[in-house]
Amino acid sequence: MVTVQSISKYDKNQASVITIGTFDGVHIGHKLILERLINDARLHDRVAAVLTFFPHPRMVLQKDSDLKLLNTIEEKKKILEELGIDYLIIQPFTKTFSRLSATAFVRDMLVNALHAKKIIIGYDHRFGRNRNANINDLIAFGNALDFEVEEIPAQEIEAVAVSSTKIRNALLEGDVATANAYLGYSYMLSGKIIKGKGLGRQLGFPTANLKIKETYKLIPKNGAYVIESHLKGRKVYGMMNIGYNPTVDGENQSIEINFLDFEEDLYNQNLQVNILEWIREEQKFNTLDELKEQLHKDQITTRRIISA
């Protein structure tokens, strides 16, 4: 897959099939649309292209938006590439871009720049300045500019919307099973390993401290989880704690991972962890010995889960 950082930099001179959207989470509802896109492109010898926007339009147009996203851009790239998308076009979303007329967007961007011969889009898609154009306008543009529009019906779009909402809510409630079922894969966190306070090592449970730079990334509910990662070419399991370390009066939220049967130095490395299961709520213990005892229990629980 080729990633292009704005429509103006797209230079593939071949007819394309395009879908447009944020595709946050790239979950099972999205995948139905993307598979349709890829199949159509292969059938007609066209490029399968996804046009998305970053930052998310709500982040630009609603300054007080506290929207958290399920994927970082890098995570989204990885998932779309694995699905078989040919081109991912990430259009920088600005207030200036939002004022582009519907005619200019379709004629100049979709047809002249991206060579769209077919656009697969939801029945409720709106575009252009003030989002004043709809699917009927797009079909009219298609008739005038020689491209086809395939409308995704209401029930499919509503299923996608429900999935996104359910995934966010589930993760904020610690319901990993529901979130992963809708995603079709394990929810991931990606970041760099940084130095922590060394408390885990002091307790006999050395941790890798994950720093996620993207402030818009949705962090699941505080608590303990079972995770997996790929380290040094092999799959490694572990337990992860998200929270504020209340036992030692921590002030900042941290993400700490204790890998099982793995003790190599990971400082400054980029790491992706996949969240498999929720273990328990975050707790404040009266002593470090009580915390250590609970970590032993968590480790037993983790080993039981991964061996099931």
Secondary structure, DSSP 8 states (H G I E B T S, - for coil): -EEESSGGG----S-EEEEES--TT--HHHHHHHHHHHHHHHHTT-EEEEEEEES-HHHHH-TT----BS--HHHHHHHHHHHT-SEEEEEE--HHHHT--HHHIIIIIIIIIT-EEEEEEETT--BSGGG-B-HHHHHHHHHHHT-EEEEE-HHHHHHHHHHHHHHHHHHHTT-HHHHHHHHTS--EEEEEEE---SHHHHTT---EEEE---TTB----SEEEEEEEEETTEEEEEEEEEE--GGGT--S-EEEEEETT-----TT-EEEEEEEEEEEE----SSHHHHHHHHHHHHHHHHHHHH-
